[in-house]
Amino acid sequence: MNTSVFQTFFRYVSLNIMGMMAISIYILADTFFIAKSLGPLGLTALNFSISIYSILHGVGLMVGIGGATRFAIL
């Protein structure tokens, strides 16, 4: 395999950026529909939910990536 480090890095970065954009678009669409149907109270609940989701997602990534790194080292 003759791929350079830059090409491999660019591939991973571009896929991560596309994933983040997809999640952002999903949250934007979700916010729009909740605002239309539930109003300010629904948006308040959504903002709390997104914060909790972000914390759980971050903890899950830390455990998963840390565990994979530990496994690879051992």
C-alpha positions as CSV (number, residue, x, y, z in Angstrom):
1,M,0.0,0.0,0.0
2,N,1.6,3.3,-1.2
3,T,-0.6,5.8,0.5
4,S,1.1,8.7,2.2
5,V,0.5,9.8,5.8
6,F,-1.2,13.0,4.5
7,Q,-3.7,11.0,2.4
8,T,-4.6,8.7,5.3
9,F,-4.9,11.7,7.6
10,F,-7.0,13.6,5.1
11,R,-9.3,10.6,4.7
12,Y,-10.0,10.3,8.4
13,V,-10.4,14.0,8.9
14,S,-12.8,14.4,6.0
15,L,-15.0,11.5,7.3
16,N,-15.1,13.0,10.8
17,I,-16.1,16.4,9.4
18,M,-18.9,14.8,7.3
19,G,-20.1,12.9,10.4
20,M,-20.1,16.1,12.5
21,M,-22.0,17.9,9.7
22,A,-24.6,15.2,9.5
23,I,-25.2,15.3,13.3
24,S,-25.4,19.1,13.2
25,I,-28.0,19.0,10.3
26,Y,-30.0,16.4,12.3
27,I,-30.0,18.5,15.4
28,L,-31.0,21.6,13.3
29,A,-33.9,19.7,11.7
30,D,-35.0,18.3,15.1
31,T,-34.9,21.8,16.6
32,F,-37.0,23.2,13.8
33,F,-39.8,20.5,14.2
34,I,-39.8,20.7,18.0
35,A,-40.0,24.5,17.9
36,K,-43.0,24.3,15.5
37,S,-44.9,21.7,17.5
38,L,-44.0,22.3,21.2
39,G,-42.7,25.9,21.3
40,P,-40.3,27.3,23.9
41,L,-40.9,24.6,26.5
42,G,-40.0,21.9,24.0
43,L,-36.9,23.8,23.0
44,T,-35.8,24.1,26.6
45,A,-36.2,20.3,27.0
46,L,-34.3,19.7,23.8
47,N,-31.4,21.9,24.9
48,F,-31.1,20.0,28.1
49,S,-31.3,16.7,26.2
50,I,-28.6,17.7,23.8
51,S,-26.3,18.6,26.7
52,I,-26.8,15.3,28.3
53,Y,-26.3,13.5,24.9
54,S,-23.1,15.3,24.3
55,I,-21.7,14.3,27.8
56,L,-22.7,10.7,27.3
57,H,-21.3,10.7,23.8
58,G,-18.0,12.2,25.0
59,V,-17.6,9.7,27.8
60,G,-18.4,6.8,25.4
61,L,-15.8,8.0,23.0
62,M,-13.2,8.3,25.8
63,V,-13.9,4.8,27.1
64,G,-13.9,3.3,23.6
65,I,-10.8,5.0,22.2
66,G,-9.0,4.5,25.5
67,G,-9.9,0.9,25.7
68,A,-8.9,0.3,22.1
69,T,-5.5,2.0,22.7
70,R,-4.9,0.0,25.8
71,F,-5.8,-3.2,24.0
72,A,-3.4,-2.3,21.1
73,I,-0.6,-1.5,23.5
74,L,-1.0,-4.8,25.4
